[in-house]
Amino acid sequence: MAPAQQDGSSGYEQFLAKSSEEYQKARRGLKEIELLIEQTTSEVERLAHRNTQATNRLRHVEAAIDTVPREDMREAYTTVLDTQLRLFTMRGQLEKLQSDQRNLARYLNLLRGILEHADRPEGYERKEEEQEDQSAQSSVVRIIEAQERERRRLSRQMHDGPAQSLTNLILQAEICERLMDIDPEQARVELRNLKNSVTATFQKVKGFILSLRPMMLDDLGLVPTLRRYLDTFSQTNDVATDLHVIGKEVRLAPHQEVTTFRVIQELLNGAKEHSHASTARITLDMEGDRLQVTFDDDGDGLEFTDGLASEDAEKLGLMTMRERIEMLGGEIQFDSSRGRGTKVSFELPVTRHPGRLAAG
């Protein structure tokens, strides 16, 4: 009995030592975040001031639009859009830092409470529960980081796509207005060009809406939404996609459909941006009481360990994917190496909804 007590005491002491070490790390981390918040706040204020100046300049340009050169107009609009985008991005970073600060402060308080009550026997009994709380908190942080990465990606795409297109639309509209009385025939040509530009911009905006939250996912279900999304993805990214469905198409619980769609969406983005794949194949096996999904691309491949501890795994958010699947009682496996593409397989226990009919 004595050796067992000694082992327990030794384990408890190790736990306290580890808690003390984590406490010091958390304190240093909190100070670093506070410094970053201070710097980011100053940058937000600077950009807000610059945005005000750029907006005022744009107003002066618009007031004298008949005499201002086209290049000056383009520069004024571009400056405002660029400044607003940077301001939006920095405010997003500031919000993330403030969220991290709150999470780390709660973690620090938890560690402080453990160390302050280290001499109480019940503190040792609560060790497992506290570790679960810390693990859950870590999962939340990773999910927040994944959301921020997606927001940054979308903000860059909005800036390079629709935002620039809208700038050109404004310029084209001004040209049309000037030509109405001077050269009606050329004005009609410019109006046709404007119509084509508006149509192209509208298609880009529709693509962003589909990426953010496809409305048909709620109305038609997972399979029709995936088919539509894959068609659009192939057309805009030069990546050939193929979807194969095994079994009868059925509706699943909303959270299961959303999770499956999001994981496939992230894998496709990774295949395009990081693996540089030319083809991607997705198989959905809807037979039985588990949904089985296989994703396979022919890209450059990735490097990561079983613990997903690598730069490639972090870029793709593989740890967040695993957490999403496991939170729903599923499993996910990753298989990839340099030069032989990437294969991801996951399965989920599913809840079928007979009342929610699949399209088709």
N, C-alpha and C positions, 0 to 999 in steps of 0.2 A: 504493500500500500504506500509505503514511504517513497519508492522510486516514482510512482505515478504522480504523487503530490509534487515531487521535485520537478518532474517534467512539466506539469501544469504551471508551476510557479515560474519556471524558466520561459515557457511560452508567453506567459503574461508579461514578464519583464521585457521580452523581445517586442511584444506588441506596443508597450509603453515607449520603448526606445524608438520604434518606428513612428509612432504618433508624434513624438517630440521632433523627430527629423522632418516629418511632413509639415508640422506646425511652422518650423523655421522656413521651409521652402515656400509655404503658403504666404507667410509674411513678406518674404522677398518678392514673390509674384504679385502680391497686392500693391506693393510700392511701385513696381514697374508699371502696372496697369494704371495707377494713379498718375504717374508721370506721362504715360501715353495719352491719357484722357486730357491732361492739361495741354499737351502739345496739339492734340487733335482739335480741341476746343478753340485754340488760337487760330488754327488753320481754317476752321469753319467760319470764324468771325472775319478772317481776312478774305475768304472767298465770298462771303455774304456782301462785304463792302465792294469787292470787285464786281459782283453781279449787279449791284445797284448802279455802279458807274457804267457798265456795259449796257444795261437796260436804258439808262438815260441817253446814252449815245445813240442807241437804236431809235429812240423816239425822235431825236434831232434829225437822223437820217430819213425817217419816214415823213417828217414834216417838210423836208426839202427833197422829196423823192424825184421830182422832175429835173433837178439839176445835179443830183449826186451820181457819180459814175457807178456802173453796174458792179465793178469789183469792190468798191467801198461798201455797197449794199450787202454783197455776199459776205464780206469780212465782218460787218456789224452783226448780221444774223448768226454767222458761224461762231463768233466770239460769245454771244449770249448763250447759244446752245451748249458750247463747250464749258462755259463757266457754270451753267446750271447743272450740267451732268456731273462735273467735278464736285460741286456743292452737294448734290444729291448723294454721291458716293461717299464723301467724307462724313456727311451726317449719318449715313448707314453704318460706317465704321465706328463713329462715336457711339451710336446706340448699341452696337455689339460690344464695345469696350465697357460701356456702363452695365450691360447685362452680365458680362464676365466678372466685372467688379462685384456685383451683387452675389453672384454664385460663389465666388471665391471668399467673400466676406462670410457667407453662411457656412462654408466649409471650414474657415478659420475658427468661427465660433464653436463649431462642433468639436474640433480638435482641442480647443481651449477648455471646453467642458470636460472632455475625457481626461485631460492632464490635471485639471483642478480637482477631480473626484477620483483620481487614480488609486487612492487608498481604500476605496469602498468596494467590497466584494461584488456588489451588483454591477459595477462598472465592467468587470470581466465577463459577466454573464451576458451583457448587452453587446459584446464585441462583434458578433456575427451580424446583428441587426444594423449596427453602425456601418460596417463594411458594405452591407447591401445598400444603405442610403448613399454612401459615397459612390458606389458603382452606378447607381441610378442617376446621380447627379452628373457623373462623367458622361453617361449616355446622352443626357439632355444637352450638355455642352456640345457634344459632337454633332447632334442633330441641328443645333443652332448654327454651328459652323458650316454644315452642309447647306443649310438654307441661305446663309450669307454668300457662299460661293456661287450658288445658283442665281442669286440676285445680282451679283457683280457680273456674271456672264450675260444675263439678260440686259443689264444696263449698257454693257459694251455693245451688244448687238443692236439695241435700240438707238444708240448714238451713231453707229456705223450704217444702220439701215434706215428706218423710218424718219429719224430726226434729220439726217442729211437730205433725205428725199423731200421732206416738208420744206426745208430751206430752199431747195430748187423750185418747188411748186410756187412758193411766194414770189420768187424772182420771175418765173414764167408768167404768173398772173399780172405782175407789174408791167412786163413787156407787152402783154396783150392789151392792157389798158392804154399804154402809150401809142400802140399801133392802130387802135380803132379808128381814129380820125385821120392818121397820116397815110397808112397803107392797109386798107381793109383785107386785101388778099393775103398779105403776110400775117395779118392778125389771125385769119382763119387757120393758117398753117400752124401758128403758135398754139392756137386753141386745141387743135388736134393733138399736138405734142403734149399739151397740158393734160388732156383727157387720158392719153396713154400713161403718162407719169402717175396720175391719180390712181388708175387701175392697178399699176404695179405696186404702188405704195399700199393700197388697200389689201392686196394679196399678202404682202409682208406682215401687215398688222394682223391679218387673220391667222398667219402662221404663229405669231407670238401668242395670240389668244389660245390657240390650240395647245401650245407648249405650256402655258400657265395653268389652264384648267379646261380641258375639252368638255364642253357642255353635253356632247352626245354620250359621254361616259355614263352620265346619270340616266339618260333617256334610252339608249340602245344597248349599253353594256360593254364589256371588256373587248370582245372579239371584233365587232364592227368598228369600235374606236381605234383599236390597234391597226386594223387594215387601213383606215383613213390616215392615221398618223404615219404609218410606214410609207404609204404612197407619197405623201407630202415630203417626208424626210428624204426619200430617194430622189425626188425631183429637185430639191434645193441643195443637196449635199453631195451628189454624185456617188452615192453609196447604194448599191443594189441590195434590196431587202426581200426576204421571203418569209411568209408566215404559213406554218402548217399546223392545223388543228386536228387532234385525235379525239374521237368521241363526239357526242352531241353537244352543240353549243348551248350552254345554260347560263343564267344569271347567278352571280354569287353575291355574298354580302357586300355592301358598298365599300367598307374599309378594305376588304380583300381585293376587290377590283382596283381600287385606287393604288394600293401598295404594289400590286403586280404591274400596273401600268407605269408607275413612277420608277420602279427598278429597271424595267426594260428601257424606259426613256433615258435614264442615266447611263445604262450600258451602251446604248446607241450613240449618245454624245461622246462617251469615252472612246468608242470605236472610231469616230470621226476625228476628234481633236487630238487624241493621244496615240492611238494605235495606227491611225492613217489607213483604215481598212477600206477595201473596195466592195466587199460584200458582207452581209450579216444575215444570219438565219435564226429564226425563232420558232420553236415548237411548243405548242400548248397541248398537254395531255389532260383532258377533262373527264376521263373515265375514272371510276372508283370514287373514293371519299377524300382524295387528295389531288390538288392541282399541281401538276409537274410541268415546270418550264425549263427549257434549255435554250441558251443563247450561245451562238458560235460565230466568230468573225475570222477573217483572213488577214488581220492586221499584223503589225510589227511584233506584237506580243508584249507582255509585261513581266516585271520581276517583283516578286513578293514572297514572303515566307508564310508558313501556316498561320502565324499570328497576324498577318496582314500588316507587318511593320516595315513599310518601305515608302519611298516618295511616290512611286506609281500608285500604290494602294491608297495613299492619302489624297492624291489628285482626283482619283475616281470616286472617292468616298465609299470604298468597299466595306470599311468597318461599319459605317452607317447603314449600308444595305443589309449587312448581316444582322445588325440589331433590329431593324425593321421586321425582317423575316422571323427572327427568333422570338420577338415580342408577340407574334401571332401564332406561335407554336410550330413554326416551320424550321427548315434546315436549308443551308445554302453552301455550295462548294465552288471554289475557284480553281481553274487549271490553266496556266499560261506560262510561257517562257519566251525569251527573245527569239524572234524569227518564226514562230509557229502559231501565231494567233492567240485568241483568248476564248476560253469556253467557261461558261457559268451555268450551273444547274441549281435550281431551287424548287422546293415544294412547300405547299401550304395545306393544312387541313381546311376544308372548305365547308361553308354553309350554303346550301343551294336554296334558291328562292323560286319555287314553282310559279308564284304569282307574278314574278318579274320576268316576262318573256324576253328571250333573246331575239334580236332582229333577224329577220329572214327565216 
